[in-house]
Amino acid sequence: MSVSSPVSPRENRRANELAQRREDALAAASAVFAAKGYHDAQMTEIAAAAELSRASLYSMFAGKGELYQQVVSSGAEAMRDAVHEKVKALEDPGEQLLCVIDSLFACYEQNQDLLRIYVLGTQGMPFKIRQAMGDSVVEISLAFSEWVVEIAKRAKRAGYLQQLDPEAVGLSLVGAVTKIAANWIETTPERPLSQAAAPVHAIFERLLGTRGDS
């Protein structure tokens, strides 16, 4: 049986440095794509923003297309994980559903570059997501929507939502938050995105009703 050699401090340091350069590249690319869109963004500009050589950037990513996909997929995964973390701390499914709204708006507030990339790439139209952002992001989005629908179904079983269809409520919730956030950042970018959360929260709180209502 073979025994793997321990990683030397030097190798570990190199791995950490490479990981940091990759994070810097993704952050720089996110800002450039958000400002200019995919087609007008240039790898040379991204490399300069990340304080990397163009060759170093290409050593980590095959091209602009791969870099773009990594930016949007890593951003989508980070948002998904952040919302999951907030929601799982609650037990009541009605509270969980409302927490999804607040958490999503908070994530968009913290990651406005990803929201701008979404707006520039799709003009806010869901049917363009696959073409603009790739299958991996679509899969994350679909899985997230299914997760929210399951929360809505649990809320229904717990006595919320009255005569409403939980699947329609769950899908409407995700769509409303995304569309309103996208419109907000296009029309009123000077105002905090968090201000948009309260009206949406109030609408879905009313739809939930009181637990056990007939």
N, C-alpha and C positions, 0 to 999 in steps of 0.2 A: 504494500500500500504506500503510495507516494504521499509525501508531506509537503505542502506548499511552503515556499520560503516566505518569511515575514517581510512586510513592506518596510523599506528603510525610511528613516525620517526625511531623506532627500526626495525620495519618490512620493512620499505623502505630501510634502510641501509643493512639489510640482503639480500634483493632482489638485490640490487646493487652489493653486494659482490659476490653473486652467479653468477650474469651475468658476472662479471669480471673474476671469476674463469673459467667459461665456455669459455670465449674468450681466456684466457690463455691456456686452454686445446686444443682448436682448433688450435691456433697458433703453439703450441708445436707439435701437431699431424701432422700438415701440413709440418713442417720441417722434422720430422722423416720419414713420408711417402715419401717425396720428395727425401730423402737421401737413403732410404733402400727399398722402394716399400712396397706394402701392406703385402705380405707374411712374409717378414723378420722383419717388425716392431713389437715391443712388447709393450703391454700396460704398463708394468713396466717402460720401457724406456721413454714412452710418459709422464707418471705421473711424473717421475723425472725431465724431461725437463720443465714441467709446474710447478714444485715445489708443487706438490700435492701428497697426499698419493694414493696408488692404489685403496683403498676403496672409496676415494672421487671421483676419476675418474669414477669408476663403478657406483657411485650414480648418475652421470650425463649422462652416456652413457651405454647402456646395454652390449656393447662389442666393439671389434675392428671394426666389420663390420659397426655398426651404426655410430661410430666415423668417419670412413673413408667416409661414405656417407655424413655426415654433413660437413666435410671438403670440399669435392669437390662441393657439392651443394651450400654451403654458398659462396665459392669462385666464382663459376659461376654466382651466383646472383649478387654479388658485382661488377664483371666485366661488366655484362649486364647493371646494373644501371649506372655505370660510363660512359659507351659508350653512353647510352641514354641521359644522362645529357649533354654531349658535343655536340651531334648531334642536339638536340632539340633547341640549341641556334642559329642555322643557319636556314635560310629560303630556300635558293636555293638547290634543291635536288641533283644537281651535286656536290656541295660543301659538302653536307651531306654525300654522298657516299664516297668521299675521306676522310672525317673526321672519318668515321668508321674505315678505314685502320689505320690512325695515332693513333686513340684512342685505338684500339685493341692492337697494338704493345706497346703503353704506358702502358696499363693494364698488359700485359704479362711481361713487364720490371719490374713493381712494384710487381707482384705476380708470381715470377719465380718458387716458390714451386709448385703452381698449374700446371704450364706448365710441370714441371718435373714429377709430379704425372701422368699427361696425357700421357707423353712419356713412363714412366715405365709401366703404366697400359694397354696401347693400342699399344705400339710400333709405335705410330703415325698413326695407321690404323683405320679409322673411323668406320669400321664394328665391331670393338671390344669395342666401347665406351659403349654400353648398358650392355654388360657382365661385364666390369670392373668398371663402374661408376654408374650404376643404372638408373632406368627409370626417376627419377626426373631430373637428369642432361641432359638426352637425350631430355626431354620435354623442358627444358630451351634452349638447343642448337637448337632444331627445331624451337621454337618460335622466337629465335633471327635471324635465317636464313630467316624465313618468313618476319620478319620486314625489313631486309636488302633488300630482293627481292621487297618489297613494295616501298622502297626508289628508287630502280632501275627503277621500273615501273613509278614512278612519274617523274624521270629524263627523261625517254623515252618520256613521254607525254609533257615534257617541251622542247623537241627538242634535247636532248642529245642522245648518243649511236647509232645514224645513223641507220644502218640496223641490229644491234645486238639485240639478244633476252634478255630482261631485267632479266628474271628469271635465265638464264644461267650466266649472268654477276654477279648478286647478289650472287648466290651460289658459283661461282668461286672465288669471292672476299673473302668470309668467309673461304673457303677451302684453298686458297692460303696463307692467313695470318696465319692460324693455322699450316699448314704444314711447311711453311718457318720458323716460330717461333720455332716449335718443332725441326726442323733440325738444326737451328742456335744454340740452347742451347745444343744440343748433340755434334756438331762438333766444335763450336767456343765459348765455354762458357766464355772465358776470354774477349771477345769483347762485348760492349754494344749492347743489343738487338735492341735498337732504330736505330742503323745503318742499320738494315734490312728494315726499313719502307720506306725510300726514293725510292729505286728501285721499290718496289711494288706500291707505290703511283704514280710513273712516268708511269708505265704500264697502270694502270687504268685511269689515267688522259688522256692518249692517246686514250684509248678505249672510254672514254666519248666524246672526240672531243669538238668542239666549239658549243655552244648552237645554234640550228637552222641550223646546217650543213645538207646538203642533201646527 
